[in-house]
Amino acid sequence: MATLKDIAKEAGVSQATVSRILNDDRTLNVKEETRHRILEIAEKLEYRGSSARKSLVQHDACHHVLALYSYRQELEINDPYYLAIRHGIETQCEKLNIGLTNCYENQGLPEISKVSGILIVGKPAEPMRQAAEALSDNICFIDFHEAGSAFDSVDIDLVRISKEVIDFFAAQGVQRIGFIGGEDEPGKADIREKAFVEYGQLKGVVSEKDIWRGGFSSSSGYELATKMLAQEDFPEALFVASDSIAIGVLRAIHEKGLTIPQDISLISVNDIPTARFTFPPLTTVRIHSEMMGSQGVNLLLEKARDGRALPLQVFVPSRLKLRGTTR
């Protein structure tokens, strides 16, 4: 069965572009010939979109999953990490013949009377969470977890990743490590920043003045790194919260006339496809984000099938990929 990735590969465009065209997003600035070509390829490959999956669930499938995304769909354009999670969800639902309805933050909950389970991607706002709990008690969080929760979760161990990055730089003799990241809630540090600061201060290589926080985008990374480098006295190594942010950071470093990794080195997180093609290629922590999506589907299905009462917390493994931004 064809996937968004198959269509994107044949059309020579990104998965995000394919997704927005197949969802009839008219705000996308793309040539009509490109739009038609993608639609033709999708038809040729017999791609089954969300509307087809809804039809399937009414006639063939025994299960229907509602996927709630705690962000707007545009975020998938700026950060392929989130697109990969959705792709994992969609691919697994297709593989298991499960009906799927996707719903983003700004869309409001669809009118669904019965679902086998609900996936919530990212940390949900309270209204979204309450609406989900009113629909089903079979809920699985993806890219978010909370201690003592009654619900399943699939996440990455950001605390371990932060410590691993600090240990890597410390083993190279780095005396000062900075952090450039984003925030899920205004004015609040996320879990990787908290772990980085706590463990880095314990190791004596991190101070509060080297912590920079903005949005999870390349433009934010560029702005933050430009401000940091303007101080002249800057850290010799950086932990950057995501590859998307790191792309902007790299540009700021190049504009400053610095050499990477001799003058300043950096490690980011996610290992998006672009990470291999930056200059120099990004050293990054590989996150299996598609697996996060697919395992979320598996947990919902298993709980619906077996009636499991105890919640499960799954951490998907990660791996440091050494490339050109570190020595």
N, C-alpha and C positions, 0 to 999 in steps of 0.2 A: 504494500500500500504506500502511495506517494506521501512524502512529508514536505513541510515548508523548505527544508534544507535541499531536497531534490529539485524543487522548482527553482529556488534561488541559484543553484549551481548551473542548471541548464540556461537560465535567463541571464546569468552573469551579473546579478544584483545581490544585495544583502537580504538576509532572512527578514529583517525588519521591514524593508520595502515590500517584500512579497506579502507579509502579514497585513500591512496597512492597505494594500491594494485589494486583497481578498476580503478585507473587512469594509471595503468601500469607503475608505477614509479620503474624502475629497479635499482635505486640507493639505494633503501630500503634494508637494511641487514636483511632478514628474511628467515626462512627455506622454501624450496619449498613446503613441505607438508602443512605448514601454509597457503601459498599463494593459493594452490589448495583448501584447506578446505574453505577458505573465498569465493573463486569464486563459489564453489559448493553451499554454503549457500545462496549466492546472487542469484544464479539461482533458487534454491528451493523456496526462498521467493519472487521470481519474482521482484527483485529490478530493478527499472528503472533508469539507470545512465544518465549522461549528453548526451551521444550519442543517447540514446532512447528518451530523451526529445527533442532533435533537430528534430528527426524523427516525434515526436508527434506534434511539432509546425507546420510542413509542412502539416500534414494531418488533425489534429483535432482541435488544440488549436487556439484561436483567437489572443493570445498575446504571445510575445517573449521578455524576459528580458535578458539584458546583465549585468552581475555582474563583475565589475572591482575591483580588490584588489590591493591596493597601496603598496604591499609588496610581497615577495616571499612566496611560499606555505610552505617552511620549517618553517616559523615563527609559523604556526599552531601547529607544533610539540612541540616547546618550550613554547608556550602559548595557552592553550586550549580555552581561551577567544575568539580568532579569529576563531577557528574551530567551536565554538558554534554559532557565527554569521552566518557563511556559512551554518551550519546545519539548522538554522532558515529560511534562504533564500530558501534552497532546499526543505525543508519540506513544506513551504507555497506554493511554485510553484507547487509541486506535488499535494497538496490539492486542488488548484484552477485550475489545468490543464493548467498551464502556461509553455511555453517553456523556457528553461534557458541555457545560455552559461556562464561558468565561465572563467575568464581570469586574470592571475596574472601578477605582475609587469614586470617580465623578459620574458614574452611570446609574447608580441606584440599583437595588436588588431586583432581579427579574422575577416575574410571577411564576414561581415553581411551588407546587403543592407538596411534592415528595422527592427527596433525594437520598441516595445511599450514604452520602457523606459530603463534607465540605472541606476544601483546602483553603487555607488563608495564607497568602504569600506576603511576608513582611509583617511588621508589628502593626496590628489593626487599631484604628480608632475605636473608642468605646461603642459608638452607634453600630458600626459594622460588626463588632464582636457580639453585641446583644442580638442583632438581627440574625446572625449565624446560629447562635445558641437556641433561638426560638424555632429555627427550622430543623435542627438535628443535634443530637448529642454525639454524633460521630464526626469529630472535627480534628484535623491535623494541621498544625502550623508548619510552614516551610520558611527557612531563613529567619527563624525566630523561635525562641523557647523561653520558658519561665519555670523557675523552681517550684515544685509542688503543684504543677498544673494537672488538671484532670484529663487533659487532652494529649494526644500524640504530637510529636514534633520531629522534624528533620532539619538539622542545622549543621553548621561548621563550627569547629572549636577555635573561636577567634582568640581566646586566652592563650591557648597553646601556640597558635601561630605568632602572636605578638612576642611571646617569650622566645620562640625559635629564631625570630629575626634579630632580636637583641643579642642572643647568644652567638649568632653567626658573626655579627659585626664585632662583638667583644673579643671573639677568638682571633680576629684580624688585628686586634690592638686599637680599635676605634675608641676614642675617649669621650666623644660627644655625638649623640644620635638625636635627630629631630623627628617630628611627626607632622605630616600633612594629611588631614582627613576631612570627613563630612559629618553631618549630624542628622540623625533620624528625627529628633525633636529639637525645636529651636532652643539654643542655649545649653543643651545637654550633651555631654560626651557619650559616645557609644561604647560598647563593651571592649572593642579592640583598643581604643584610646585609653580607657581606664586601666586595662591590663598592661599596656605599654608603659604608662607613667609609673604605675606602682612597681612593676618589676624593674624598669629602667632606673628608677631612683634607688631601689635596693642594690642594684649593681653599680650605682654611681656614675651612670653614663647619660642620664636624662634629667633635664630641668624644665620647669614650667615655661620659661621664656622661649623654648624651642618647640612649643606645641601650637600648631596652626590649624584652625578648623573653619570650614565653609560648607560648600555643597558637594555633592558627589558627581561632579562634571569636570571636563577638561578645562573649561573656562575658569572654574573656581580654582583648580589646581594651578593654573597659570597666574592668576591674580595673587594667590597666597604665596607662591614661590617668589614672585617678583617683589613682594613686600619683604619677605624674609631676606632675600639676597641684597636688597637695598641697604640693609643694616651693616653690610660688610663683614661683621662678626657673626658668621653662621656655622651651623654644625657641619662636620665632615661626612656625615652619612644621614640618610633619611629613610624612614619607614612611611610609605604612602598607602593610604587605606584602600585604594582600588587602582586598577590599570587605567581607567578612564581619567581619574585625577592625575595619575602619573604622566600621561601624555602631555597635559598642560604644564606640569612641572618640568619636563624635559625641555620644552620650548623656552621656558623662562631661563633655565640654566644655560642653554645654547646662546640666547640673546645676551646673557651676562658675559659671554666669552670664556666660560669655564670648560674644562675638559672632564668628561665622564669616562671612567670612574676615578681618574687620578686626583682631581680637585674635589669632587664630591660624588659619592656613590649612593645608590638607592635600590630599595626592594619594594615592590607593590604586591597587590593581591588580586587574584581571579584567573590570570593567564587567558585573557580574551584573545581571539585570533590576531588582532592587530599588534599584540605585544611582541611578536617575533619580528615585526617589520619596522619598529621604531628605530631611531638612530641615537645611541646604539640599542640593540634589542634589549627589552626589559627583563631583568631578573625579577621573577614573580612567584608567588605561591599559587600553585595550580589548584583550583577549586572545581570539583566535578559537579557543576551546577545542574546539568541535565539530569544527573543521577538523583539530585535532591528532589527534582520534580517527579521523576518516575517512582522513587521510593515512597513519596507521599501518597501517590495513587495506590501503591501496593499495601500500605498500612491501612488506608480506608477500606479497601476491598477485603483484606484479611479480617479486620474487626467486624465489618458487616456480615461476613460469612460465618465467623466462629463465635461471635458474641463476646469477644474478649473484654474484660472489665478493667484490667490494669492498663494504665497509659504507658506507652513506650517512647523513649527519647533516643533518637538515632543521630550520631555524628558521622557525617560523610568524611572520609579521610582526605587529606591534602598533602601536597608535596612541593618542596622548594625547587624551582627550575632556574638553574644558574645560567645567566646570559651575560650581556655586555655591560650592564650598569653596575656590576660589582667586580671587585678584583679577584 
